[in-house]
Amino acid sequence: MYPALYYFFYDVFGWEIDGLKYLPSFGFFVAMSFLSAAYFFGKELKRKEQLGFLSAGTEKILKGKPASAVELISNGAIGFVLGFKFVGLFLGSTDGVEIKEYIFSSKGNPLAGIILGAFFVYLKYKEKDKEKLVEPKWVEETVHPYQRVSELTMIAALAGIIGAKLFHQFENWEEFMRDPIGNLFSDSGLTFYGGLILGAGAVIYYVRKKGMNILVVADACAPALILAYAIGRIGCQVSGDGDWGIENLDPKPEWLGFLPDWMWAYSFPHNVNEVGVPLADCGGWEPYCTMLPAPVYPTAFYETLMGLAIFGFLWAIRKKISIPGMMFSIYLLLNGVERFTIELIRVNNEGDFLGMKITQAQFISSTLMLIGLTGMAYFYKKGKKV
């Protein structure tokens, strides 16, 4: 396991880059998932516009105004925080404290903060100075749907992470009550469906506000969503964040003999949650010196494979589907099937629903399958009428 990027470079190349100890591998793959999703989402929005399903809009923008005090101060503040905390992190200002404690503490590098803050102020000043006019004026600019991808991604990311964190706390309420601050600011513990629901709500609000067709935008983001999920699960597998399966003591089937043993059952040594039994020899991986007492199914790895397969399928059929809403309905169905299936061998908290033992994820995934099937039938019927 590689709880942080430091351990990957240490294990593979023998490099000891102390600053990388504070860059969690899970967070790295989450960032990669958003970047990948943004790329494919943008491609689909551009294609939808070329087909006439979406159109460019106009926005009034004030041109030629010099940088305001608010813009300079806010840019300076962002630069200071980045320099104070993140440059300070690489310069060893943490004094051995954990990353979540460091981020919310007064520790940092003031000189780096001042320098980077001043640089950010200068950049904003020069940017506005180049555009300065004697008389600032309002102009209308054309904005294409694909040019809004960065805003949509940022909105989805912020709302999604908040939703994923909150749903995880609801799902693990007793654990949350034992250590509310520690659980809220830990670098693990995210529930995908919480992120999907809150992130979707925020994006729908933004899309409606900008006058874009919600169904078309939803179709365009469907392949990107499952790709982001698949890449995010790599982070779960690599870090060992607890998103693993039930015990698997069965021997690997002969027909899977060509695969590495960890793909069948794995004990997650050096997992980021530091759970399990102590390792006899930690070998420079401190403080991550535990492994599970028995091997389990590596469910995050399986979800990555299923997610990539669904992405490939959706990407392959996207040009054959022209009914708005159909692609997203197919995504909901396949996403629900994938998650419901993996829950059968995944460790999770169960609750009572109509006398049945069911996990939160199984309940939501069942709902998504139902919505997906209903949506497919509805949009197909609507498409035939058109």
C-alpha positions in Angstrom: 0.0 0.0 0.0 1.0 3.6 -0.6 -0.8 5.8 2.0 1.1 8.8 0.5 3.0 9.5 -2.7 6.2 9.4 -0.6 5.9 5.7 -0.1 5.5 5.0 -3.8 8.7 6.8 -4.8 10.4 5.3 -1.8 9.4 1.7 -2.7 9.9 1.9 -6.5 12.8 4.3 -6.9 14.3 4.4 -3.4 13.8 8.2 -3.2 13.0 9.8 0.1 11.1 13.1 -0.6 9.8 14.1 2.8 7.3 16.7 1.4 5.5 13.8 -0.4 4.6 12.3 3.0 1.8 14.9 3.2 0.4 14.3 -0.3 -2.1 11.3 0.2 -2.3 8.9 -2.7 -6.1 8.8 -2.3 -6.3 12.6 -2.8 -4.0 12.4 -5.8 -6.2 9.9 -7.6 -9.3 11.9 -6.7 -7.7 14.9 -8.3 -6.8 12.8 -11.4 -10.4 11.6 -11.5 -11.8 15.2 -11.7 -9.2 16.2 -14.4 -10.0 13.1 -16.5 -13.7 13.6 -16.1 -13.4 17.3 -17.1 -11.5 16.4 -20.3 -14.1 13.9 -21.6 -17.0 16.0 -20.4 -15.7 18.9 -22.4 -15.3 16.8 -25.5 -18.9 15.6 -25.2 -20.3 19.1 -24.6 -18.4 20.3 -27.8 -19.9 17.4 -29.8 -23.4 18.1 -28.5 -23.1 21.8 -29.5 -21.9 20.8 -33.0 -25.0 18.6 -33.3 -27.3 21.4 -32.3 -28.4 20.0 -28.9 -26.7 22.9 -27.1 -26.0 26.4 -28.1 -23.6 29.2 -27.1 -24.8 31.9 -24.8 -23.8 35.5 -24.2 -22.7 37.2 -21.0 -22.1 40.9 -20.3 -18.6 41.5 -19.0 -17.1 44.8 -17.8 -13.9 45.4 -19.8 -11.1 47.9 -19.1 -11.6 48.3 -15.4 -8.3 48.3 -13.3 -7.9 45.7 -10.6 -10.0 46.5 -7.6 -8.8 46.4 -4.0 -11.0 43.4 -3.4 -9.4 41.5 -6.3 -5.9 42.4 -5.2 -6.5 41.5 -1.6 -8.3 38.2 -2.4 -5.5 37.2 -4.8 -2.9 38.1 -2.2 -4.7 36.1 0.4 -4.9 33.0 -1.8 -1.2 33.3 -2.6 -0.3 33.8 1.1 -2.2 30.7 2.1 -0.6 28.6 -0.6 2.9 29.8 0.2 2.4 29.7 4.0 0.9 26.2 4.1 1.9 24.3 1.0 5.4 25.7 0.3 5.9 25.5 4.1 4.9 21.8 3.9 7.7 21.1 1.4 10.2 23.2 3.4 9.6 21.1 6.5 7.4 23.5 8.5 5.2 20.7 9.8 7.4 19.6 12.8 6.2 16.1 12.4 2.5 16.8 12.9 -0.1 15.0 10.8 -1.4 16.7 7.6 -4.9 17.4 9.0 -3.4 18.9 12.1 -0.9 21.0 10.1 -3.6 22.4 7.7 -5.7 23.7 10.5 -2.9 24.8 12.8 -0.9 28.1 12.9 2.2 26.3 11.5 3.6 27.3 8.1 6.3 29.4 6.4 5.5 33.2 6.8 8.2 34.3 4.3 7.0 31.9 1.6 3.4 33.2 2.2 4.4 36.8 1.9 6.5 36.2 -1.3 3.8 34.1 -3.0 1.0 36.5 -1.9 2.9 39.5 -3.3 3.5 37.6 -6.6 -0.3 36.8 -6.9 -1.1 40.5 -6.3 1.4 41.5 -9.0 -0.1 38.9 -11.5 -3.6 40.2 -11.0 -2.5 43.8 -11.3 -0.6 43.2 -14.6 -3.5 41.1 -16.0 -6.0 44.0 -15.4 -3.5 46.7 -16.4 -3.1 45.1 -19.9 -6.9 45.4 -20.5 -7.3 48.8 -18.9 -9.3 51.3 -20.9 -9.7 55.1 -20.5 -13.5 54.4 -20.2 -14.4 50.9 -18.9 -17.3 49.5 -20.9 -19.7 46.6 -20.8 -19.4 44.1 -23.7 -21.2 40.9 -24.7 -19.1 37.8 -25.0 -20.0 34.5 -26.5 -19.6 31.6 -24.1 -19.8 28.0 -25.4 -21.0 25.2 -23.2 -17.6 23.5 -23.2 -16.0 26.7 -21.9 -18.0 26.2 -18.7 -16.4 22.8 -17.9 -13.9 24.2 -15.4 -16.7 26.0 -13.5 -19.0 22.9 -13.6 -16.1 20.7 -12.5 -15.2 23.0 -9.6 -18.9 23.1 -8.5 -19.2 19.3 -8.8 -16.0 18.8 -6.9 -16.7 21.0 -4.0 -20.4 19.9 -3.6 -19.4 16.3 -4.3 -16.7 16.1 -1.7 -19.0 17.7 0.9 -21.8 15.3 0.1 -19.5 12.3 0.1 -18.1 13.3 3.5 -21.5 14.0 5.0 -23.1 10.7 3.8 -20.1 8.8 5.2 -20.7 10.3 8.6 -24.4 9.4 8.5 -23.5 5.9 7.4 -21.0 5.6 10.3 -22.7 7.8 12.9 -21.2 6.1 16.0 -17.7 6.4 14.7 -18.4 10.1 13.8 -19.7 10.8 17.3 -16.5 9.4 18.9 -14.3 11.8 17.0 -16.2 14.4 14.9 -13.3 16.6 14.0 -11.0 13.8 13.2 -13.5 12.1 11.0 -14.5 15.3 9.1 -11.0 16.2 8.3 -9.5 12.7 7.7 -8.1 12.0 4.2 -10.4 9.0 3.9 -14.0 8.2 4.4 -16.0 9.3 1.4 -19.3 7.9 0.2 -19.7 8.1 -3.6 -23.5 8.3 -3.6 -23.4 11.3 -1.2 -21.0 13.0 -3.6 -23.2 12.1 -6.6 -26.4 13.4 -5.1 -25.1 16.7 -3.7 -22.8 17.3 -6.6 -25.7 16.6 -9.1 -27.9 19.0 -7.2 -25.3 21.8 -7.4 -24.6 21.2 -11.1 -28.4 21.2 -12.0 -28.8 24.5 -10.3 -25.9 26.0 -12.2 -27.0 24.5 -15.5 -30.5 25.9 -15.1 -29.2 29.3 -14.2 -27.1 29.4 -17.4 -30.0 28.3 -19.5 -28.6 25.0 -20.7 -30.6 21.9 -21.4 -30.2 19.7 -18.3 -30.9 16.4 -20.0 -28.3 17.1 -22.7 -25.7 18.1 -20.2 -26.5 15.0 -18.1 -26.0 12.8 -21.1 -22.7 14.5 -21.9 -21.3 14.0 -18.4 -22.5 10.3 -18.0 -19.3 8.7 -19.4 -17.1 11.2 -17.5 -18.9 10.4 -14.2 -18.2 6.6 -14.3 -14.6 7.3 -15.4 -14.0 9.6 -12.5 -15.5 6.8 -10.2 -13.2 4.2 -11.6 -10.1 6.4 -11.2 -11.1 7.4 -7.7 -11.3 3.7 -6.8 -7.7 3.3 -7.7 -6.9 5.7 -4.9 -9.0 3.5 -2.5 -7.1 0.4 -3.5 -3.6 2.0 -3.5 -4.0 3.7 -0.1 -6.0 0.9 1.6 -8.6 3.3 2.9 -10.9 0.6 4.3 -13.0 0.3 1.1 -12.2 -3.4 0.9 -14.3 -6.6 0.9 -15.2 -9.3 3.3 -12.7 -12.0 4.3 -11.6 -14.3 1.4 -10.0 -17.4 2.6 -10.8 -19.5 -0.5 -7.9 -20.5 -2.6 -7.5 -18.7 -6.0 -9.3 -20.7 -8.7 -7.0 -22.5 -11.2 -8.4 -20.6 -14.1 -7.2 -17.3 -12.5 -3.8 -18.7 -11.9 -2.2 -16.2 -14.3 -3.3 -13.3 -12.1 -1.3 -11.9 -9.1 -2.5 -13.2 -5.8 -3.5 -9.7 -4.6 -6.2 -9.5 -7.2 -8.0 -12.4 -5.5 -7.3 -11.8 -1.9 -5.2 -9.2 -0.1 -4.3 -8.2 3.4 -3.6 -4.5 2.7 -0.2 -4.1 4.5 0.7 -0.5 5.4 -2.9 0.6 4.9 -3.7 4.3 5.5 -6.3 3.6 8.2 -3.6 1.8 10.3 -6.0 -1.0 11.1 -5.3 -4.7 11.6 -2.4 -6.5 13.3 1.2 -5.0 13.6 3.7 -5.9 11.0 6.8 -7.7 12.2 9.0 -5.4 10.1 7.6 -2.0 9.0 10.7 -1.3 6.8 10.6 2.5 6.7 6.8 2.8 6.2 6.2 4.3 9.6 3.6 5.1 11.0 1.6 2.7 8.6 2.8 -0.6 10.2 -0.3 -2.8 10.2 -2.0 -5.3 7.9 -5.4 -7.1 8.0 -5.4 -10.3 10.0 -7.0 -12.2 7.1 -7.0 -11.5 3.4 -10.1 -9.9 1.9 -11.6 -9.2 -1.5 -9.9 -6.1 -3.1 -13.3 -4.7 -4.0 -11.9 -1.2 -5.0 -9.8 -2.9 -7.7 -12.9 -4.8 -9.0 -14.8 -1.5 -9.1 -12.1 0.1 -11.1 -12.3 -2.7 -13.7 -16.1 -2.5 -13.8 -16.1 1.3 -13.9 -13.7 1.3 -16.9 -15.8 -1.3 -18.7 -18.9 0.8 -18.2 -17.0 3.9 -19.4 -15.8 2.1 -22.5 -19.4 0.9 -23.2 -20.9 4.3 -22.8 -18.2 6.0 -24.8 -18.7 3.5 -27.6 -22.5 4.0 -27.9 -22.7 7.7 -27.3 -22.9 8.6 -31.0 -25.7 6.1 -31.6 -28.0 7.7 -29.0 -29.7 10.9 -29.9 -32.7 11.0 -27.5 -31.9 13.5 -24.6 -31.9 11.8 -21.2 -31.4 8.2 -22.6 -27.6 8.1 -22.0 -27.8 9.3 -18.5 -30.6 6.8 -17.7 -28.3 4.0 -19.0 -25.6 5.3 -16.8 -27.8 5.2 -13.7 -28.9 1.7 -14.5 -25.3 0.4 -15.0 -23.9 2.3 -12.0 -26.6 0.9 -9.8 -26.0 -2.7 -11.0 -22.2 -2.3 -10.5 -22.6 -0.9 -6.9 -25.3 -3.3 -5.8 -23.2 -6.2 -7.0 -20.0 -5.2 -5.3 -21.9 -4.6 -2.0 -22.4 -8.4 -1.8 -18.7 -8.9 -1.0 -17.9 -5.5 0.5 -17.6 -4.6 4.1 -20.2 -2.0 5.0 -22.7 -1.0 7.6 -26.2 -2.6 7.2 -29.5 -1.1 8.3 -33.1 -2.3 8.5 -35.4 -1.5 5.6 -38.8 -3.1 5.6 -37.4 -6.0 7.7 -34.5 -6.5 5.3 -30.8 -6.0 6.1 -29.5 -3.7 3.5 -26.6 -1.2 3.2 -27.1 2.5 2.4 -25.3 1.9 -0.9 -27.6 -1.0 -1.8 -30.7 1.1 -1.1 -29.5 4.0 -3.2 -28.1 1.8 -6.0 -31.5 -0.1 -6.2 -33.2 3.3 -6.5 -30.8 4.4 -9.2 -31.5 1.1 -11.2 -35.2 1.8 -10.9 -34.8 5.4 -12.0 -32.6 4.3 -14.8 -35.0 1.7 -16.2 -37.9 4.1 -15.8 -36.0 6.8 -17.6 -35.0 4.6 -20.5 -38.6 3.5 -21.0 -39.9 7.1 -20.7 -37.3 8.7 -23.0 -37.5 5.9 -25.6 -41.3 6.4 -25.8 -40.9 10.2 -25.9 -38.2 9.8 -28.6 -40.5 7.6 -30.8 -43.2 10.3 -30.7 -40.8 13.0 -31.7 
